[in-house]
């Protein structure tokens, strides 16, 4: 665990309502599946500004407003104890002023708090979704129960002067194989070997796509494996959880079919896929964010990310322009030294407020 350099009294830095909200949210544990306390803080924040706010049956926080734009980010964080503190300056992040340390400060409580402030300032709609770090249950529930807004800004760290246009998709599954038990001197492959052989064939099959930038590749990744004798001692069993990141040139179905084609034994139980997304830098949302960055004194950058986010789910369900934006260095996502300069948070609030106001004007 990295020590916080140059610690300072939080009260010296929390001199705006937005910074206080951010600090309170980061100080409130909100690991996936345990977001209720943080959700309550958001409801209280909106109600204190005369806005209707409530949580739905899965735990999403809604603050209905003008659907010219929906500001949405995730309430949950990954596990990990990053002590909450405020430091004075950070040479690595080129930050002269206060820096907030804590789990979620970057991914994505910084975006969540900035969007809550911008929603109050402009009157646009806001939803804080749950479960993004695990199964995206909040986003899936949202697209099933809510009409599409006119535009969407999804909250994830891009840096205050950048907008993210693309994410790879995701398909995951569990490989399962069984075989008869027998002495290890027998040459016949057992279930564990079947799992290993299948995965080697899968990796070789997707070497075909390993060209260009990582964003354009299929990334194959085993995430857990278990195997051995069954409890009754009569068979060998093997299970392997796997993930595939899918570039926009392919669909999750393309990847699944190719992986299935490599099966010689066993089966794969596939989870619901998440399609890749690639937006245009010239659509209304990206244009509004880029304009907000310029008016805040920055030069906009355009990003593509190799992971997957809730915006993939929104894009697959809603016919609306959308892009992803939020403060923070995404290389600190899930890291033991996760931290966010508060001046960057302030700039993100400014950009989101500007972009939301202009998207509202577009619809007037």
N, C-alpha and C positions, 0 to 999 in steps of 0.2 A: 504494500500500500504506500503510495507516494504521500509525503507530508505536504500540507498546504503551506506554500511560501508566503511570508509576510502577512499573516492573518490580521484581520481588522474587525472592528465591531460591526456586525451586520446593520445596525441602525444607522451607521454613517453612510451606508451605500443604498439603503432601501428608501430612497427619497421620492419615489413615484408609486402610484397605486399599482401599476403594472409590475414593477420590480418586487413589490411586497407580495403580490399574488404568485409570482414565479417562485419566490423564496418559500412561501407557505406550501405550495404544491410539491416542490422538490423535497421539502422537509416531511412530507406525508407519504409513507410507503404506499406504493401502488403497483406492486408486482402483478402480472397477469393473473386474473382470478380473484384479486383482492383490491379492487379499484374503488370500493364504495366510499371510503373516507375522502379520497381526492375528488370523487364525483360530487360529494356533498359540498366541498369547498367551492366548486365551480357553480353549483346551484345558488349558493349563498351570494357569490359575487354578482351574478346576473340579477338576482332578486334585489340586491342592495341598490341596483341602478334602475329599478322599476321594470325589469324585463321578466316575462314569464320564463320559467325554467323548471325542468323535471327530468327524472331518469325513467327510462323505459324498462320493459321486462327483462332485458339482458344486461342492463346497467349503463347504456349509453346516456350521455347528458345532452338534452335538447334545449336550445334557447331559440325558439322560432322567431323569424324576422322576415326581412325582405329577401325573397328567393332569387333576386337578381344574381346573388352569389351565395354559396354555402362555404363557410370556413370550417374545416374539419381536420382534427388531428387526433392522435390516440392518447388515452389517459394512462394506459399501462406502461410499465417498464419491465426490463429483464431483472432477474435477481442480482444482488451484489451490494455489499455494504461500502458505499463511498461516503464517508462522513460529510455532512452538510456544513459548509463554512464559506466565508467570504475572504478572499485574499486581495491584497493591494498590488495589482500589476501581474503580468505574466509575459516574460520575454519570449517564450516559445510561441505564444499566440499573438505576439506583437500587440499586447494590450497594456496600456498605461494605467487605466482605471481599475475599479473593482471587478473581480472575477468570482462567479458563484461556482463552487464545487458541490457535486452531489449526483447521485444516480438519477438519470432522467433529464438533467439540465440541458443536455444536447438532444437525446433521443427519448421522447420528443416533447418533453414538458416545456422547453423553451418555445417551441412552435405553438403548443397548446395555449400557453398563457398569453403569448403575443396575439393569437387569434381571438381569444376571449376579449382582450382589451379593444382590438380593432372592431369586433362585432358590436360592442357597446358604443363605440365612437360613431359608427356608421349605420347601425340599425339592421345589418344584414344577418342572415341565419347562421347559426353555430351548432355543431354537434361534436362532442368529444366521445369517441368510440372506444370500446373496450376490446381486449384480446388480440390486438394487432401483432404482438410478439409471439403468439402461439397459433391460433386457428382463425384469426380475423372474424370471430363470431359477431363482433359489433358491426363491422362493415357489411357483412353478409346480411345481418338482420336489417340494417338500414336500407339497403337496396330492395329488400323484399317488402318493406312496409312503408316506404316513403316515395312520393313522386319525385321525379328528377328536378333539381333546381335548374336555373338558366345557365349557371356556371359554377365550377368547383375550384377552390384552392385547397389542396391537401397539404397538411403540415408535416414536414420532415426536414431535418437539417440539410441545407444546401449552402450555408453561408449567406449573410444578409445581402450580398451583391450578386447572387446567382439564382437561376431558376432551373429546376430539374424537369426535363421533358420526357424522359424515357426510363422505364424499368424493365428488366427481364421478367418473364413469367416463371411459374413454379409448378412442378408436378412431383408429388411424393407418394411413396407407397411402402408396403412391407412385403418382402420376399419370404415365403414359407416353404420349407421342404422337410420331408421325413424319409427315413430309410430303415431297413431292418437292422437291428443290433447285431453285432458280430465281433469276432476277434479282430484286433487292429492289424493283424498280420495278413488279413484278406485283402486282395488287390481291388475289389469293387469299391467305387467311391461311396462315401457316406453322405449324409445330409449336409454336414458342414462343408465338405469338399464341393458338393453341388452348388452351395451358395457362393463359395469362393470362385469356382469356375465360371458361374454365370456373371459375376461382377467383373471378372477379367474380360470376358467377351463384350460386356456392355462398354467398358472403358475403351476397348479397341474399336468398337463400332462407332463411337462418337469422336474418335481421333480424326475422322473425316471432316468434322466441322471445326476443328481447332485451327482456324486461320483468322488473321486480323485481330482487332481489339477484343478484349475479353467480353465486352458487351455483345459481340456478334457470335459468341461461342455457346455451345451447350456445356455447362459445367456439371459433371457427375460427382456425386458426393455420398458415400455411405456415412450415416450418422450414428448407428449403433448396430451391434451384432451379438447374438446370443445363440448358444447351441450346446449339444451334448446328449447324454442318455436321458430318455424320458424317466419319469418318476417310477414307473413300473419296471424299468430296465429292459423293455422289449423292443424299443426302437430308438433311433437317433433322430434328433430334431434340430432344426436351425431356423432362425428368423433374422432378417436384416432390414433395418429401416434405411431407406435411400431417398435422396432428393436430386432433382434435375432442374437447373436454371435454364430457361428457355428464351432464346433471342427472338426479336420480332420477325425474323425471316422464317420461323417455324411456329407451329402450334403445339400446345401440350399433347394433343392427340398424336401428332407426328412423332414426338419423342417417346410416348408410351408404346406406340406400335413398334418402333425400332427396338426398344428394350425387350418387349415381349417376344420379338422374333429371335432373340438370343437364348430363350428358355429351352433347355433340354430336360430339365427336371424341376419340380416345384412350381409354384404359382406366385403371382404378385397381386396383392390386394391394393388397388390404387385409391388415393384420396381425391377429393374434389380438386380439379385443376384451377390455377390462377393464370389467365392469359397475359402475355407481355403487352406493354403499352408504349407507344411512341407518339408524342404530340408534336404539333407544329409551333415553331417560334413566332409565327405570325397570327395565331388565333387570338381571340379577344383576351383570354386570361393571361397568356404569356406576354402579350403586348402591354397589358395593364401593369403587370409586375415589373417588366423591364422599364417602363416609364417611371414607375415609383422609385426604382433603384436609381435611375438617372437624376430624378428630382431630389433624392436624398444625398446626391453627391458621388454616386458610384458609377462604375462602368459594368453593365450587366454581363455575366458569363452564363453560358448554356451548358447544362450537364446531362449526362446519361449515367444511370447507376446500374451496377451489376446485380443488385439484390432485387427484392420484390416488396411492394408496399400496398396499402389499402387502395391507393389510386388505381391499381390494376383492376380491382373488383368494381370500383365506381365506373371506370371506363368500359368495362364489359357489360354493364347494366344500363348506364345512362348515356343518352345521346346529347352531350353537353360539352363545351370546351372546358378543359381542365389542365392544371399544371401543379407542380409541387414546389413548396417554398417554405423556408424557415431558418432561423438563426442557428449558428453552431458549426463546428468542424466535424464532419461526419466520420473522420478517422477516429474520433473519440467515442463513437457509438459503442455502448456495452463495455467500455474500457474502465480499468481501475482508477484512472485519473480523469474521468469525465468532468468537464467544466465548461463554463460559458461566460465570456466577458459581458458584463451588463450593458456596456455601450453598444455592443452588437445586438443585444436584445432590443434596446431602444430603437435602433435603426430599423430592425425588422418590424416593430410595431408601426413605425412611420410608413414603411413601404406597404404593409398590409392595409393600413387605413387609407392611404392614397389609392391603391389599386381597387379596394372595395368600393370606395366612393365613386370612382370613375366607371366601374362596372354597373353601379346603380344608375348613374347618369345615362349610360348607354341604353338602358331599358325604359327610361322616362319618355 
